[in-house]
């Protein structure tokens, strides 16, 4: 009950109307056409087929998120690209996003986690939202291969995340206003300012900036992709980690996990299934077509409700129950990371980041209690604005 109550508050604070529609869509059926919003897809198999047929269901088109992204970030942000151009760019950076590279990045920032855990083990209160923003921001600088300004590392890391959050809140189902566009573009410029000088120098070969330089991209061409990685890399895990820790605390499973660390991979999967950090994504139907017997008209906006796919009762028994001992159905294929050519590019980093944080926390303290929490209003990704935790003995 407690788990569902707090998760509902987090989702309602972010998207009161769409969250309500998404809950209703689970009852209505796998495919539900809602005038003014689009065709809501709640069935996991159906969604996977749509996401994999990317030549027929595109990112760009009338009413897509990609259009807003292009206005705010620029044309080559990966997530707003389609077809061969998208595949080529994904392939060109694939070796920077392997599990081994994720381990290197995390090793470079291992002190951040150690410091947070030592504060917890000393009995101090830790705001996990603040911690994960700083940590993910620093990881974003590492991934890009550009150092934050000396002496202002933490401040700069927090700032690129804060600006990313504000830019992301512009992306939604309605067209952004002129004012929102102006703010988003100014935010993008502020983020870009952290990377501009660094990009003038040769960046490490195994970094995103280094790769974009090798591919011959000017800074103005590369910046959409760089900012996309900052946004996607910081907002997702930034939303996920505090929510998962809150779930563990609210359900009484933190102590269970601390007593049995072998459950970390399962707890991470279950946590991500339950919170589904990116609750939905959009595709546009190119031509009249059919998916699993459902007719879809050209130019329709498809709203793939990732949050519902992860609770598809055909794949998960009692899907609204949070259970860290749940064995996940392999057919679900971690649908919270998407599917097909646009499947999350940062999956390896995200998985390892969450494993690293959870295992460090359970090694440091046997249990935590939530001292204070506040949900984030109007965020693109449902999240806590603050989640302050403290160690308890059992
Ligand atoms: C738990 C954390 C994460 C979740 C649940 C998640 C989820 C997703 C999903 C569902 C998509 C596909 C969206 C679509 O098909 O429209 C996606 C795409 C993407 N993600 Fe993640 N993500 C996470 C972490 C990360 C991290 C840490 C990074 C960067 C280091 C990242 C970078 C990206 C990028 C660049 C894309 C666009 C890929 C493309 O369009 O080809 N993500 N993510």
Boltz pocket constraint, residues with backbone or C-beta under 6 A from the ligand:
constraints:
  - pocket:
      binder: B
      contacts: [[A, 51], [A, 77], [A, 78], [A, 79], [A, 80], [A, 90], [A, 143], [A, 228], [A, 229], [A, 232], [A, 233], [A, 234], [A, 236], [A, 237], [A, 240], [A, 272], [A, 276], [A, 277], [A, 278], [A, 281], [A, 282], [A, 306], [A, 335], [A, 336], [A, 337], [A, 338], [A, 339], [A, 341], [A, 342], [A, 343], [A, 344], [A, 345], [A, 346], [A, 347], [A, 349], [A, 350], [A, 351]]
      max_distance: 6.0
